[in-house]
Amino acid sequence: MLFAFRLWQTTGCKHFAGFYFNPISIKINVEEQRNLDVGTDIYLSKFFHNKISSGFYQIARSYVYTFNPRYILEIIGPLGLTLALISFSKIIKNPKSVYTLVCAAVVLSSLLLILPIDPKKTFYINAICWFIFSICSAHTFSGSKRKLILFCILLVISFWYFAFSWQEKAICNEIFFN
């Protein structure tokens, strides 16, 4: 229900933040780096500062940003982030588990975010993958009264976080509710 509430909040977003890189930034970055190399042979500077290495850097930078904790927190909240961390720890303990498959879906959906396609569709795909990944480890809070109390506290904190961070600055550039 909490996740459905957050997805409902995103329906007011008029312009989703895209993570794809701008190819023009590659050229600008290369030119800036070449201009910083004062007193260096121009061919040596061109060898180290080229569009291929700069392009790889820009793409990797955009992709890594999709795993920014603030962005993930905006999607699944404190409870979801805690559950996702538990899921990651379970992958580290047992790499052949089902969690690995769901984690692969998260990694691939994050790759969709940097492609120049509709940011709204890719956001919802990524958000659903993160939700499924985090919900996989929800059963770890069962079996003990303390764990259940911790789960309820995180649930309330997540609801408050979603209520007060309704502008979703890491997700949406412009939000407007009718």
N, C-alpha and C positions, 0 to 999 in steps of 0.2 A: 504493500500500500504506500509506503514511504517513497519508494522508487517511482511509482505511478504519479504521486504528487509532484515529484521533481520533474518528471517528463511533462506533466501538465504545465508546470511553470515555464518550460522552454517553448511552449506554443506561442507565447507572447513575443518571442524573439523575431525581429524583422530582418536582421542581418547577422547570420552566424559567423563567428570568427573562423576563418580558414587558416590552415597551417601550411598550405602549399607555398613553396618558395617562388619568388619572382625571378625569372631568368635574367632580367636586367640587373638584378642585384649582383649576379655573378660577374658581369662585365665591370660594374662599378667597383666591386671588391678587388678585382684584379688590377684595375687602374690605380686604386688607392694604394695597394701594396707596392706596386712598381714605383709610384711617386715617393714612397717612404724610403726606398733604397737609394740614398744619395751617395754618390761616389762609387757605386758598384757598376760593373759592366752591364749594359742593357740586355745582352743575350743571357747572361747568368741570371739576371733578375727575371727575365721572361721564362727561363727554365724552371725556376722555383715558384713563380707566381703565374700560373696558367689557368685557363678556364676549366680544365678537367679537374684539377685538385680543388679549385674554388667551388666548382659545381658539386663535387662530392661533399665538401664541407657544408655547403648551404643545405643540401638535401638531408644530410645527417643531422644538422642542427634543427631543422624543421621536424624531423622524425623524433628526435630525442625530446623535443618540447611536448609531444603528445603524451609523454610519460611524466610530465611535470606533476608533482604531488598536489599543487594548487588546482590544476586542471582536473585531476582525478577526484579531488575533494569536492569540486563544484558539481561533478557528475553524480557520485555515489555517496557523498557525505562522510562524516567521521566513522559511522558504523561500517559502511561499505569499504572504506579505506582500511580499517582494522581487519575486516574479513579478507580483503584482498592480500594484505600482508601475511595473514595466516595461511592463505592458499599458496602464496609464494614460498613460505617456509615448508609447506608440505611437498611442494615440487622439489625443493632442495633435498629433503629427506628421502623422497621416493620419486625419482625422475620418470618412472614408468607408470605413474598414476593417471587417473582421468583428468586431474588438474592440469597436466601438461597439455592435453588436447585443448582444453578451454583456454589456457594461456596462449596457445598458438592462435586461437581465434582472436584474442585481444591484440596480439602482435600484428596479425594481418589486418584487422579492422583499423588499427592505428596507422598502418601503411596506407590505407584508403584515404585517411585524413589529409595526407600531404599531396595526394593526386589532385589535379585541377578539375574536379567534378563537383557536383552540388554539395556544398558544405552541410546543408541541413540533413540530407540523406545519410551522408557518411558519419555525421555526429550521432544520429539515432542508432546506426549500426554499431558504432563504437560504444555508445552508452549501454546498449543492451548486452553487448559482449562483456563489458566491465561488470554489469549487474550479475550476469550469470556466473562469472568468475568469482565474484565476492560471495554470492549466495551459496556456492558449493561448500564453503567451510562454515556455514551457519550452525551446523550440528555440533560444532566444538563448544558451543555455549550451553549445551544440554547436559544433564546428568548431575548437576550440582546447583544448589540454591545460589551460591555466590556467583557462579558463571551466569546464571539467569538474571540476577540483579545487575551485573555488569552489562549484560546485553540490553536490558531495559534502560539503563542509564545512557548507554551509547545511542539507543533508539531515540530517546528524548532529546539528547544533544543534537543528533542529526536533524530531527524535526525543527528544532530551534535554529540550527544553522541554515536550513533551507528556507525557513520563514524570514530570517533576517538578511540572507544573501540572495534575495529574489532577483537582483539585477544581473547576476551571473556574469561578471566582468570577464572571466577567462573563457567563457563559452560564446557570449553574445556581445556584439558591438552596439546594437540598438534594440532595446526591449520596450514594448508598448502593449498594454492590455486595453482592450475595448471595454 
